[in-house]
Amino acid sequence: MRFFLIVFLLAPAIAAAQPRASQLPPPFLGGIPSGTLGPEPLQLTILDAINRGLEHNLGLILANDNVNHAASERTNALAALLPDISGRVSETRQIVNLAAFGFPLPAGIPSLVGPFNVFDARVRVSQSIFNLSDIKGHRAEEHNLAAAQLSVRSARDLVVLVTANAYLQALAAAARASSAQAQMDSADAIFRQATNMKESGLVAGIDVLRADVQLATERQRVTAARNESEKSKLQLARLIGLPLGQPFALVEDLPFVPVPDMTLDAALDQAYKTRPDYLAALEKVAAAELERSSISNERLPSFQLNADYGALGLTPRDSAATYAVIGAVNVPIFNGGRTNARLADADATLRTRKAEADDLKASIYYDVRTAFLDLQATREQLEVASRSRDLAAQTLVQARDRFAAGVASNIEVVQAQEAVAESSEQYIGALYGFNVSKALLARGLGVAEAATRQYLGGVR
């Protein structure tokens, strides 16, 4: 029981804050196994688990890949605004039919000229002077890159919460197993006490049978609790990418995370300014607006400059410098309705991005308000559960004393044992719920990783 109390009294709120597994994007439930399998159990602290999660969780890896993809798209859009420079060296031996090029020749003069050589070494430059569509397209990709980078921040927050919550769930499962073992030991002691009293003729055989059934029940609870404890550890290992089959032990030395001291209005104001997923949604709206404007501006004239400079001659020795400079104005006239079709698609995308941003803003509002309400409710629930647990423990002691004195049957003892088990589960749920409320508020404010740095330190 002491281990059970230490784990839950010291459990940090941020580690408890995490949506149910069914609500999480699938990539965040997996990790890339890495490292060398060791024979000795790895002593894994919550900070170790979070750091490994930030390195090997699949969801964060994919988010970083999206940043690389967005950066390449921005570079591609920038290339349309930068000069295109190429060089070419060629030497050609040819025979030319002048008549084929429209040069009439007098009778008797052959139309074929050659063979002769042509040497050409040339540098060509093409530069867009003004193309508003390309300019808007590049700006749109900059917003898409910013959105991808903010999404990585949001993914890091989620990985911190997923990993820390899995660690706390594993500790909680271990604590439940320890508690179940303690209750089984108590049931075994009561069974032996009933057996001795029956042999002394103080109680009936039914009391021994009742104690034996209770002992079997507690033994089954121990088996189930240990099974859940091992499954929780497997889930944690999966999330943080431990080598397959690596044994590890949890370290329950955890700091306490206090309740943020702020009003609801202050919390909402901070959330709208700092939540990376909401800021990313706003960047996507800006990108969609610019993408639509870029498509619309394809109807406007664009200006381009083409130039080349090089040496032209029959051989490299007798070549002479030549150049050409061409300024062009491109005026779109008709493209078969492709621009209108792309505009319709861009309008639909823009509406979607705005709807997603508005929905996320509303979700932040309800998340923060719900966290504030739950903080108050779970705090009171924890106080009641703590008192109920103490009362159940005292009741069990009194029931055992009454049974030992022969003034009551062990029915009271069995009932008191069940009350202790039930009150322990209620206390676990209340304390876990209180921690969840604190952590969901931290997540709603967009400070999950920052809070982890503050209370655990060293998070990369």
C-alpha positions in Angstrom: 0.0 0.0 0.0 2.9 2.4 0.7 4.1 2.0 -2.9 0.6 2.6 -4.1 0.3 5.8 -2.2 3.7 7.2 -3.2 3.0 6.6 -6.9 -0.3 8.4 -7.0 0.5 11.2 -4.5 3.5 12.2 -6.5 2.1 11.6 -10.0 2.6 14.7 -12.2 -0.5 16.1 -13.8 1.1 16.5 -17.2 1.8 12.8 -17.4 -1.9 12.0 -16.8 -3.1 14.3 -19.5 -3.9 12.4 -22.6 -6.9 11.5 -24.7 -8.0 7.9 -24.9 -6.1 5.7 -27.2 -9.0 5.5 -29.6 -9.0 9.3 -30.0 -5.3 9.6 -30.9 -3.9 9.6 -34.5 -2.6 6.1 -35.1 1.1 7.2 -35.7 1.4 8.6 -32.2 0.6 5.1 -30.8 3.7 3.6 -32.4 7.4 4.1 -32.3 10.5 3.0 -34.3 12.4 0.4 -32.2 16.1 1.4 -31.9 19.1 0.6 -29.7 20.9 -2.5 -28.6 19.0 -5.1 -26.6 20.6 -5.6 -23.2 20.3 -8.5 -20.8 19.9 -6.3 -17.7 16.7 -4.4 -17.0 16.8 -0.8 -18.0 16.1 1.7 -15.2 13.7 4.0 -17.1 12.7 7.3 -15.5 9.8 9.4 -16.9 12.3 11.8 -18.3 14.1 9.0 -20.1 10.8 7.8 -21.5 9.8 11.3 -22.8 13.2 11.9 -24.4 13.0 8.5 -26.2 9.5 9.3 -27.3 10.6 12.6 -28.8 13.3 10.8 -30.7 11.5 7.6 -31.8 7.7 8.2 -31.8 6.3 7.6 -35.2 3.9 10.5 -35.1 6.7 13.0 -34.5 8.9 11.5 -37.1 6.2 11.9 -39.7 5.6 15.5 -38.6 9.2 16.3 -39.1 9.1 14.7 -42.6 6.1 17.0 -43.4 8.3 20.0 -42.6 10.9 18.7 -45.0 8.3 18.3 -47.7 6.9 21.8 -47.0 10.4 23.2 -47.2 11.0 21.5 -50.6 7.7 23.0 -51.9 8.7 26.4 -50.8 12.1 26.0 -52.5 10.3 24.9 -55.7 8.0 28.0 -55.5 11.0 30.3 -55.0 12.8 28.8 -58.0 10.1 30.4 -60.2 11.2 33.8 -59.0 15.0 33.3 -59.3 17.0 33.3 -62.6 17.4 30.1 -64.6 21.0 29.9 -65.8 22.4 27.2 -68.0 25.5 26.7 -70.1 26.1 24.7 -73.3 29.1 24.0 -75.5 28.5 22.3 -78.8 30.4 21.7 -82.1 28.5 20.6 -85.1 29.6 19.4 -88.6 26.9 19.7 -91.1 25.8 20.2 -94.7 23.0 22.7 -95.3 20.6 22.7 -98.2 20.0 26.4 -98.9 17.0 25.8 -101.1 15.2 24.2 -98.2 15.6 27.4 -96.2 14.1 29.5 -99.1 17.3 30.7 -100.7 16.8 30.5 -104.5 20.1 30.0 -106.3 21.0 30.6 -110.0 21.2 27.6 -112.3 24.4 25.8 -112.0 25.1 26.8 -108.4 24.7 23.8 -106.1 22.2 24.4 -103.2 24.2 22.2 -100.8 26.8 24.0 -98.7 29.4 22.2 -96.7 30.4 20.2 -95.0 31.5 22.8 -92.4 31.9 23.1 -88.7 29.9 25.3 -86.2 31.3 25.9 -82.7 29.0 27.5 -80.1 29.8 28.1 -76.4 27.0 29.9 -74.7 25.5 30.9 -71.3 21.7 31.4 -71.2 19.7 33.3 -68.6 16.0 33.4 -68.1 14.6 35.7 -65.4 11.0 36.4 -64.4 10.8 40.2 -64.0 7.2 40.3 -62.7 4.8 37.5 -62.2 2.3 38.2 -59.5 1.0 34.6 -59.6 4.4 33.2 -58.8 5.0 35.8 -56.0 1.7 34.8 -54.3 2.5 31.2 -54.8 5.8 31.5 -53.0 4.2 33.4 -50.1 1.6 30.7 -49.8 4.3 28.0 -49.5 6.0 30.1 -46.8 2.8 29.9 -44.8 2.5 26.2 -45.4 6.1 25.7 -44.1 5.2 27.8 -41.0 2.1 25.6 -40.5 4.2 22.4 -40.8 6.7 23.7 -38.2 3.9 24.6 -35.8 2.5 21.2 -36.3 5.8 19.7 -35.2 5.5 21.8 -32.0 2.0 20.4 -31.5 3.2 16.9 -32.2 5.9 17.3 -29.6 3.4 18.3 -27.0 1.3 15.3 -27.9 4.2 12.9 -27.7 5.2 14.3 -24.3 1.6 13.8 -23.1 1.2 10.3 -24.7 4.6 9.1 -23.4 4.2 10.5 -19.9 0.6 9.3 -19.6 1.7 5.8 -20.7 4.5 5.9 -18.0 2.0 6.9 -15.4 -0.5 4.3 -16.4 2.3 1.7 -16.1 3.1 3.0 -12.6 -0.6 3.0 -11.7 -1.0 -0.6 -13.0 2.1 -1.6 -10.9 0.6 0.1 -7.9 -2.7 -1.7 -8.4 -0.8 -5.0 -8.6 1.0 -4.1 -5.4 -2.3 -3.2 -3.7 -3.9 -6.4 -4.9 -1.0 -8.3 -3.5 -1.4 -6.6 -0.1 -5.1 -7.4 0.0 -4.4 -11.0 -0.9 -1.9 -11.2 1.9 -4.5 -9.7 4.3 -7.1 -12.3 3.0 -4.6 -15.1 3.6 -4.0 -13.9 7.1 -7.7 -13.8 7.8 -8.1 -17.3 6.3 -5.4 -18.7 8.6 -7.0 -16.9 11.5 -10.4 -18.4 10.7 -8.8 -21.8 10.3 -7.1 -21.6 13.7 -10.3 -20.4 15.4 -12.3 -23.3 13.9 -9.7 -25.8 15.1 -10.2 -24.2 18.6 -13.9 -24.6 18.2 -14.6 -20.8 18.3 -16.2 -20.5 14.8 -18.1 -22.6 12.4 -16.8 -24.2 9.2 -18.7 -21.7 7.1 -16.5 -18.9 8.3 -13.4 -20.8 7.1 -15.1 -21.5 3.7 -16.1 -17.9 3.4 -12.5 -16.8 4.1 -11.2 -19.3 1.6 -13.5 -18.0 -1.1 -12.4 -14.5 -0.4 -8.7 -15.5 -0.6 -9.3 -17.1 -4.0 -11.0 -13.9 -5.2 -8.1 -11.8 -4.1 -5.7 -14.2 -5.7 -7.5 -13.8 -9.0 -7.4 -10.1 -8.6 -3.6 -10.3 -8.2 -3.3 -12.3 -11.4 -5.4 -9.8 -13.4 -3.6 -6.8 -11.9 -0.2 -8.2 -12.8 -1.3 -9.0 -16.3 -2.5 -5.4 -16.7 0.8 -4.1 -15.3 2.8 -6.1 -17.9 0.5 -4.9 -20.7 0.9 -1.3 -19.7 4.7 -1.7 -19.8 4.5 -3.2 -23.3 2.4 -0.2 -24.5 5.0 2.2 -23.1 7.8 0.3 -24.7 5.9 0.5 -28.0 5.5 4.2 -27.8 9.1 5.1 -27.1 10.7 2.6 -29.4 12.6 0.4 -27.0 14.5 -2.5 -28.5 12.1 -5.5 -29.0 12.2 -7.6 -25.8 14.1 -5.1 -23.7 13.3 -5.6 -20.0 13.0 -2.4 -18.0 11.9 -1.1 -14.6 10.0 2.0 -13.8 11.3 4.7 -11.4 8.5 6.2 -9.3 10.5 9.3 -8.1 8.2 11.9 -9.6 7.7 15.6 -8.9 4.4 17.2 -8.1 2.8 19.5 -10.6 0.7 22.4 -9.1 -2.6 23.8 -10.5 -2.0 26.8 -12.8 -3.0 30.0 -11.0 -5.0 31.9 -13.6 -8.5 32.9 -14.4 -10.6 31.4 -17.2 -10.3 34.5 -19.4 -6.5 34.7 -18.9 -6.3 31.0 -19.8 -8.3 31.4 -23.0 -6.3 34.4 -24.0 -3.1 32.5 -23.6 -4.4 29.4 -25.4 -5.4 31.4 -28.5 -1.9 32.9 -28.6 0.2 29.9 -27.9 -1.6 26.7 -29.0 0.6 25.5 -31.9 -2.1 23.5 -33.6 -4.4 26.6 -33.6 -1.6 28.8 -34.9 -0.9 26.2 -37.6 -4.5 26.3 -38.6 -4.3 30.1 -39.0 -1.2 29.7 -41.2 -3.1 27.2 -43.4 -5.9 29.7 -43.8 -3.4 32.4 -44.9 -1.7 29.9 -47.3 -5.1 28.9 -48.8 -6.0 32.6 -49.3 -2.6 33.3 -51.1 -3.0 30.1 -53.2 -6.4 31.3 -54.4 -5.0 34.7 -55.1 -2.1 33.1 -57.0 -4.5 31.2 -59.3 -6.6 34.3 -59.9 -3.5 36.3 -60.8 -2.6 33.9 -63.6 -4.9 36.0 -65.7 -2.7 39.0 -65.4 0.2 39.7 -67.8 3.7 38.7 -66.8 7.1 40.0 -67.8 10.2 37.9 -68.6 13.7 38.5 -69.7 15.8 36.0 -71.7 19.4 36.6 -72.6 22.4 34.6 -73.9 26.0 35.3 -74.4 28.7 33.2 -76.0 31.2 32.5 -78.7 30.1 31.4 -82.2 32.3 30.4 -85.1 33.6 27.6 -87.4 36.2 26.6 -84.8 37.0 27.7 -81.2 39.9 29.8 -82.6 38.0 31.9 -85.0 34.8 32.2 -82.9 33.4 35.6 -82.1 31.4 36.9 -79.2 27.6 37.1 -79.8 24.7 37.7 -77.6 20.9 38.2 -77.6 18.6 40.0 -75.2 14.8 39.4 -75.4 12.2 41.1 -73.2 8.7 39.5 -73.4 5.3 40.2 -72.1 3.0 37.2 -71.7 -0.7 37.9 -71.9 -3.0 35.0 -71.1 -6.1 34.9 -73.4 -7.8 31.6 -73.2 -6.8 28.3 -71.5 -9.9 26.3 -71.8 -11.4 27.1 -68.4 -8.6 25.6 -66.4 -8.1 28.7 -64.3 -11.8 28.8 -63.3 -11.7 25.1 -62.3 -8.7 25.7 -60.2 -10.3 28.7 -58.6 -13.3 26.7 -57.6 -11.1 24.1 -56.0 -9.1 26.8 -54.2 -12.3 28.3 -52.9 -13.4 24.9 -51.5 -10.0 24.5 -49.9 -10.1 28.0 -48.3 -13.6 27.3 -46.9 -12.3 24.0 -45.4 -9.3 25.7 -43.8 -11.4 28.4 -42.3 -13.9 25.9 -41.0 -11.1 23.9 -39.4 -9.6 26.9 -37.7 -13.0 28.0 -36.4 -13.7 24.5 -35.1 -10.3 24.3 -33.4 -10.8 27.7 -31.7 -14.2 26.5 -30.4 -12.6 23.2 -29.3 -9.9 25.2 -27.3 -12.6 27.2 -25.6 -14.6 24.1 -24.5 -11.4 22.2 -23.6 -10.2 25.0 -21.3 -13.6 25.5 -19.7 -14.1 21.8 -19.2 -10.6 21.6 -17.6 -11.5 24.4 -15.1 -14.8 22.7 -14.2 -13.1 19.3 -13.8 -10.4 20.8 -11.6 -12.9 21.9 -9.1 -15.0 18.7 -9.3 -12.1 16.2 -9.1 -10.5 18.1 -6.3 -13.6 17.6 -4.1 -13.9 14.0 -5.3 -10.4 13.3 -4.3 -11.0 14.7 -0.8 -14.1 12.5 -0.4 -12.3 9.4 -1.8 -9.4 10.0 0.6 -11.7 10.1 3.6 -13.6 7.0 2.4 -10.4 5.1 2.0 -9.3 5.9 5.5 -12.8 5.0 6.8 -12.7 1.6 5.0 -9.3 0.8 6.4 -10.5 1.5 10.0 -13.6 -0.5 9.4 -11.6 -3.5 8.3 -9.4 -3.3 11.5 -12.5 -3.1 13.7 -14.2 -6.0 11.8 -11.1 -8.2 12.3 -11.0 -7.4 16.0 -14.7 -8.2 16.4 -14.2 -11.5 14.6 -11.2 -12.4 16.7 -13.1 -11.6 19.8 -15.9 -13.9 18.7 -18.6 -11.2 18.8 -19.2 -11.3 15.0 -18.8 -13.6 12.0 -16.3 -13.0 9.3 -19.1 -11.8 7.0 -18.2 -8.3 8.4 -14.6 -9.0 7.6 -15.3 -10.0 4.0 -17.6 -7.0 3.5 -14.9 -4.7 5.0 -12.3 -6.2 2.7 -14.5 -5.5 -0.3 -15.0 -1.9 0.9 -11.3 -1.4 1.2 -10.8 -2.6 -2.4 -13.6 -0.5 -3.7 -12.4 2.6 -1.9 -8.9 2.1 -3.2 -10.2 2.0 -6.7 -12.2 5.1 -6.1 -9.2 6.9 -4.7 -7.2 5.9 -7.8 -9.9 7.2 -10.1 -10.3 10.4 -8.2 -6.6 11.2 -8.1 -6.0 10.2 -11.7 -9.0 12.4 -12.7 -7.6 15.3 -10.8 -4.2 14.9 -12.5 -6.0 14.6 -15.9 -7.8 17.9 -15.3 -4.6 19.7 -14.5 -2.8 18.2 -17.5 -5.6 18.8 -19.9 -5.5 22.5 -18.9 -1.8 22.5 -19.6 -2.4 20.9 -23.0 -5.3 23.4 -23.7 -2.8 26.2 -23.0 -0.3 24.7 -25.4 2.4 24.5 -22.7 2.8 20.7 -22.3 6.4 20.4 -23.3 7.3 23.7 -21.6 5.7 22.4 -18.3 7.7 19.2 -18.7 10.9 21.2 -19.1 10.0 23.2 -16.0 9.2 20.3 -13.7 11.3 17.5 -15.1 14.1 19.4 -16.8 16.4 18.3 -19.6 13.7 17.6 -22.3 15.3 17.9 -25.7 
